[in-house]
Amino acid sequence: MALHDELTAVQRCVDELVRSVGRLEQQAGDQIAGVDVRRVRTDTDHLRESVALLRASAPPSSSRPEPHRHDLVTIPDTPYDRSLWTNTGDLDDEGLGGSDRHAP
């Protein structure tokens, strides 16, 4: 999984934790010591801020190297046009393949 996908998953989990702590505060009311609930609320808020900082400092997703994609090229089975390979006289053979020259 990519870094940004992992950070998004962590963000969702932290958001769910914050919602759960809020529900706990509402349901428990006075049954749980107020200081303990405030500490948990503060910790979840700090966790949310820390994840936000991580996401902000992560490199942009476009900086990830994309795998090179190679498109398939179909090569026909039909023979090539032989006129493509004949010297028309206006081409430079660089000394090889000319009708009046031979390779060493």
QUIKAQUI-V572986 format. One record per run of one state. SS is the DSSP state (H for helix, E for strand, L for the rest). FROM is the first residue (numbers start at 1). TO is the last residue. If there is no record, write none. Layout:
ss: [SS	SS]
from: [FROM	FROM]
to: [TO	TO]
This chain:
ss: [L	H	L	H	L	H	L	H	L]
from: [1	3	32	34	58	61	64	82	86]
to: [2	31	33	57	60	63	81	85	104]
